[in-house]
Amino acid sequence: MEQNTEEATDNNSTFEDELYWCQRHLEEKLIAKRVSPREAQSILKSLKLLSNPKTPFIKKRQVMRLTCGDYRQAMQKQVKEIENLIHDCELDHVENNSSGRVLRKAAASSNETESREPAFLFNFPQPEGGQDIFK
């Protein structure tokens, strides 16, 4: 009895995956390719049937087969392509070579900034008569 419930949940989850894949495939087809208005109408009708929870299981399978062809084989092919891409993109471990130089900017302490004179001073002429206007 337990095997039947496990098989039913596996079948249901695979059907949900297949249904999701077919819906995405139809949406991509509608967006990416230039389709005639008649084909677009057919795709939209199929999407509406597939997304409706009241549509019978068998009807959904028929629509999936008609619109996506052999969708199970296409799904497996897509999974293999993705696995190959992931395999090709694997990163190799790089050993840490500490021969490179790293320069870090150190924060200056307040004592150092007070003791230093500014690097640039304005050299304005002193006002005549020794009177400072700004004091």
C-alpha positions as CSV (number, residue, x, y, z in Angstrom):
1,M,0.0,0.0,0.0
2,E,2.9,2.4,0.8
3,Q,4.5,1.8,-2.6
4,N,1.2,2.8,-4.4
5,T,1.1,6.1,-2.5
6,E,4.8,6.7,-3.2
7,E,4.4,6.0,-6.9
8,A,1.3,8.2,-7.0
9,T,3.2,11.1,-5.4
10,D,6.2,10.5,-7.8
11,N,3.9,10.3,-10.8
12,N,2.1,13.5,-9.6
13,S,5.4,15.4,-9.1
14,T,6.7,14.3,-12.5
15,F,3.5,15.3,-14.1
16,E,3.7,18.7,-12.4
17,D,7.3,19.1,-13.7
18,E,6.3,18.1,-17.2
19,L,3.3,20.5,-17.1
20,Y,5.5,23.3,-15.9
21,W,8.1,22.6,-18.6
22,C,5.4,22.6,-21.3
23,Q,3.9,25.8,-20.1
24,R,7.4,27.5,-20.1
25,H,8.1,26.1,-23.5
26,L,4.9,27.5,-24.9
27,E,5.5,30.9,-23.3
28,E,9.1,31.0,-24.8
29,K,7.7,29.9,-28.1
30,L,5.2,32.7,-28.0
31,I,7.7,35.4,-27.0
32,A,10.9,34.3,-28.9
33,K,9.6,33.2,-32.3
34,R,7.6,35.1,-34.8
35,V,4.4,33.3,-34.9
36,S,1.3,34.0,-37.0
37,P,-1.8,35.3,-35.3
38,R,-3.4,31.9,-35.8
39,E,-0.5,30.0,-34.1
40,A,-0.4,32.6,-31.3
41,Q,-4.1,32.1,-30.7
42,S,-3.6,28.3,-30.6
43,I,-0.7,28.6,-28.1
44,L,-2.7,30.9,-25.9
45,K,-5.6,28.5,-25.9
46,S,-3.3,25.6,-25.0
47,L,-1.8,27.7,-22.1
48,K,-5.2,28.4,-20.8
49,L,-6.1,24.7,-20.8
50,L,-2.9,23.7,-19.2
51,S,-3.1,26.3,-16.4
52,N,-6.7,25.6,-15.6
53,P,-7.0,23.3,-12.6
54,K,-10.4,22.0,-13.7
55,T,-9.0,20.6,-17.0
56,P,-8.9,16.8,-16.8
57,F,-5.6,15.0,-16.6
58,I,-6.0,13.2,-19.9
59,K,-6.9,16.4,-21.7
60,K,-3.8,18.1,-20.4
61,R,-1.6,15.2,-21.5
62,Q,-3.2,15.4,-25.0
63,V,-2.6,19.1,-25.2
64,M,1.0,18.7,-24.0
65,R,1.7,16.0,-26.6
66,L,0.1,18.1,-29.4
67,T,1.8,21.4,-28.7
68,C,5.2,20.2,-27.4
69,G,5.7,17.0,-29.3
70,D,7.8,14.4,-27.3
71,Y,8.2,16.7,-24.3
72,R,9.7,14.0,-22.1
73,Q,12.6,13.5,-24.5
74,A,13.1,17.2,-24.9
75,M,13.2,17.7,-21.1
76,Q,15.8,15.0,-20.8
77,K,17.9,16.6,-23.6
78,Q,17.6,20.0,-21.9
79,V,18.7,18.5,-18.5
80,K,21.7,16.8,-20.2
81,E,22.7,20.1,-21.9
82,I,22.5,21.9,-18.5
83,E,24.6,19.2,-16.8
84,N,27.2,19.5,-19.5
85,L,27.3,23.3,-19.1
86,I,27.7,22.8,-15.3
87,H,30.4,20.3,-15.8
88,D,32.3,22.6,-18.2
89,C,32.0,25.5,-15.8
90,E,33.5,23.7,-12.8
91,L,36.2,25.6,-11.0
92,D,39.6,24.2,-10.2
93,H,41.1,24.7,-6.8
94,V,43.9,27.3,-6.9
95,E,46.7,27.0,-4.4
96,N,47.5,30.1,-2.4
97,N,50.7,31.6,-3.5
98,S,51.8,34.4,-1.1
99,S,54.3,35.8,-3.5
100,G,52.1,38.7,-4.6
101,R,52.3,42.1,-3.0
102,V,49.4,43.8,-1.4
103,L,49.3,47.5,-0.6
104,R,47.0,48.7,2.1
105,K,46.2,52.2,3.0
106,A,46.7,52.9,6.7
107,A,44.5,55.3,8.5
108,A,46.6,58.3,9.8
109,S,46.4,58.9,13.5
110,S,45.4,62.3,14.8
111,N,48.9,63.1,16.2
112,E,50.5,62.7,12.8
113,T,48.1,65.0,11.0
114,E,48.6,67.8,13.6
115,S,52.4,67.7,13.5
116,R,52.6,67.9,9.8
117,E,52.4,71.1,8.0
118,P,50.0,71.3,5.1
119,A,51.6,70.5,1.7
120,F,50.2,73.6,0.0
121,L,49.8,77.1,1.4
122,F,48.4,80.1,-0.3
123,N,50.9,82.9,-0.7
124,F,48.8,86.0,-0.5
125,P,50.4,89.4,0.1
126,Q,50.0,90.8,3.6
127,P,47.7,93.8,3.8
128,E,49.5,97.1,4.2
129,G,49.5,98.8,7.5
130,G,49.6,95.5,9.4
131,Q,45.9,95.4,9.9
132,D,44.1,92.0,9.4
133,I,40.7,92.5,8.1
134,F,39.4,89.0,9.1
135,K,40.4,89.1,12.8
